[in-house]
């Protein structure tokens, strides 16, 4: 049995048990289940608020008429969509493809890159690009989820008092602003409340669903797939367009996979199968029974399902649940942005750790304010959850389809599963996903264009940054020159230098080239320090690196010349800390102890200018240069003491 310590962005630290016998770990396991309920299932757990309401919305450009046959067909389609996409695709299949315990589309991208050597590199490159687009769509999801979730909950006040409908948008805006303002404080204390609140939430919606089913028990016949298939076959025109709203029932499915590293596959599976799935299904069927009783209930079946005396508490509970759902997707956006930056797809962003004990609790200011402005814009532009639903479905279906495709590629390469078995699983599951994508494409002019635009914009930024980094890196290598040749020249006194006491640490990309700052110090200032450490940071395609495997030390040049190369390895979910890493270096490996208390740190910075070379299209050059201004201060990012950090610049044309 092994354990992996993990944290949840915005939640407390947990210990994920990867296996073993039951006993003393039972309490920990159930604690993980409760934690997963609070963080993982907020989005999918609040989908019953707006899914059926959206399906039967008379304002839909392709409305579904309320009739007994349509209600049975829609409820059956909702059930089997959740069963196929969430339970089969994610819980039973995708969650078995982990990257050292971590899940999510970024983990799938690293697995595709890792296993590309086994198969065609061109295919892997195309799939990795698709994965980046899927991650880009997730940012669209991160903007739409808080808007539609909080709007849908606050809209419950219209059921209680219709005269309050004009206050829905202002109240939603206030809640969203407050939510984003508290992000910088960290959410460990609030995170401990998430699980119990969501237990109350799922228990409540399940109980309301049972009450609805009791009025019309025959609705349970919709559990049979014949109703879903009959609805699709007999009323394809209606059913096809209904799929664009039915997909809202699986929003948040990606979160089950993305948060696997924080809670473990077993805990998420237990929470889903034992509480979340039954509660959501009961509520959907209860809403269906309520609509059968009176078609007028289709205007707001979720809130009307609650007894009159319970509607105010249910609205308050729904608002709290949607805030939790929003919190989960916001911290998920922080995590994806951080991982993308570590993998070289985004500039190095400033990241603040909001907990001294839980490394996963991070706050990314630039992402936070971008999301807040975007969410508020969506709230004031669309003004209702029904209007936002068309945009929401496109983001969800795109990410799910790409994740499914990447999973089956990884399954084939990683486990060498026979092609016929891959085809037997991939064809029906991708067929379902693509059917949902096609249905949402019909909503392009009604809002589905929004997540595609966001996704394409983020995709352009990420791929442009990756390409620009390659160009700049190649030019830096040319200017820096071979490191060993430079060290040999330094040993022979070419150019002549004066040795000064103390320790100098030069950050560099690797050990093949000389740092620009070191070269400038020697060639222009004609000085060198008694101890010189050339420090490289490598980000591995794994979440975390154990401390025992963190460092590798290598002598450069003649013995006892005081020049050492140190490589510090980090996982893509970690933030490098150079002084902390150097404190772990054995003094015997550096010809004596390093004076880290007074050491000077040298950074080489690059000023980018647009050049005439046809390296990229002109607009991509401008985009790359503009994105470079988002790069976090290197001294802060690497944890360097600012009063002992020296920055030396250079200019490169792209």
C-alpha positions, 0 to 999 in steps of 0.5 A: 500500500502506498500513500500520496499526499495531495491538496485541493485548490481551495481545500484542506490537505488530504492523504490519498490512499492508493490501495491496501486493506481496510482498517485504520485508513477507513476514517481517512477514506471516508474523509476523502469521500466527504472532501470529494463531495465538496470539491469534485461534484459541485458543478455536476451536482447543481445541474438539476437546477437548470437542465430540464428547465432548459430542455422545455424552455419555450424561448429555445429556438428549437423548443421541445413541446411538453407532452407525456411522450416527450417527458419520458423520452427526455428523462430517459435520455438524461439518465442514460447520458449521465450513465454513459458519459459520466459513469462509463467514460469517466468513472470506469474508464478515463480515471484509470489513465493517470499520470502518477496519480493525477488526472484531467486533460493536461495529464492526458496530454503529458501521457500522449507526449510520453507514449508517442515514442511507442507509436506515430509521433505525428499522430501524437502531435495532432492529439496533443494539439487537440488536447491543448484545445480541450484545455482551452475550452476548459477556460471557457467552461471556467467563465460560464460555470459561475455565471450560469450556476449562480444565476440559476440559483438566484432565479429561484427567488422568482418562484418565491416572489415574481416581483423580485425578478429584476433583482436576479442579475444585481444579486448574482453580480454581488455574489460573484464579485464577493466570490472572486474578492476572497480568492486571495485569502485562500479557502482552507477554512471554507473548504472544510465546510464544502463536504457537509454542505454538499451532503445536505444538498444531495440529501435534499434534492434526492428527498425532493425527487422521491416526493415528486416520484411518489406523485407519478411512480410510472416515471420510473419506467423511463429508466428503460433505454427503450424510451431514450432510443424510441425518443431518438428514433421516433422523434429525431428532429425534436430529440436531436435539438433537445440534446443541446440542453440535455448535455447540461446534465453532465457538466462537471464530468471533467472535474471527476477526472481532473481532481483524481490526484487530490482524492483518489479514484476510489473515493471519487467513485464511491461518492459518485455511485453511492450518493451523487448519482442516485440523488441527481437521478431521483431529482431528475425523475421527480422533476419529470413526474412534476411536469407530467402532473402539470405542464406549467411546472416546466417553467421551474421544475427544480424549485417547484419540486420542493414543498412550499414551506421549503422553497426559501431554504432550498433557494438559499441552499442552491445559492450556496451549492452553486457558489461551491460549484463556482469555487471548484471551477475557479481553483481548477482554472488556477491549476490548469493555468499553472500546469500549462505554464510549467509545460511551456504553453503559457508565460510564467504567471505569478502564483501565490500559495495561500497555505503554508502546509498545503502546496496545492492551495494556489491563487493566480491573480491574473487568472482571477481578475480575468475570470471575474471580469469575464463572468460579470460580462456574461451575467450582464450580457445574457441575464438568464441561465437559459440564455447561457445554457447554449454556450455552456453545452458547447464547452462541455461537449468539446472537452468531453469528446477530446478527453475520450479520444485521448484516453483511447489513444493512451489506452492503446499505447500504454496498455497495448489493448487490441485494436478491436477492443479499442474500436468496440469501446471508442466507436459507441462512446465517441459516437455519443459524444459527437452526437452531442457536439453536433446538437450544440453546433446547431446553437452556434448563433444562439451563444454556442459560438462563445466558448468556441471563440474563447477556446480558439483565443486561448489555443492561439495564445498557448500554441503561439507561446510554445512556438515563440519560446522555441524561437527564442530558445534557439537564438539564446543557445546561439548567443550563449555558446557552449558552456564547457568551452566557456569554462575552459577559456575561463580556466586559461585566463581568457579573458583575464578575470579577478576572483572575488569572495562569495557565492554567485548563482546563475540561473540557466536553462540547462548545462550545455550553454553559458548563462548570458549573465555569467558571460557578461560578468566575465567579458565586461566586468572581468570578475568571477566569484569564488563559488559559482553555481550554474542552476538549471530548473527542469519541469518534468511531465509528472505532478511532483518530484520526491525530495530525494530525486530533486537535485543532481550536482556536477563539477565543471572544469578543473578540480577545485575551480569552484564552478558547479552545475546543479539541476533541480527537478520539479513536477508541473504542479510544483513551484520552484524555490531555488534557495530552498533547493540549494540548501539541500546540496551536499557541501562536499559536492561544491568544494566547500559550503555555499554561503547562501545567506550572502549569495548573489543571484544573477538572472538573464532577461530577454527583451523581445522585438519583432524582426523581419525573419519569417519565423511566425506570422506577424500577428503571432509575433505581436501576440507572443510579444504581448503575452511576454508582458504577463510573465511573472517576475523571475525573482519572485517565481523562483523564490530569490531574495530580491535584495541579492538578485541582479538582472542583466538584459539582452534583446532578441528579435522574433 
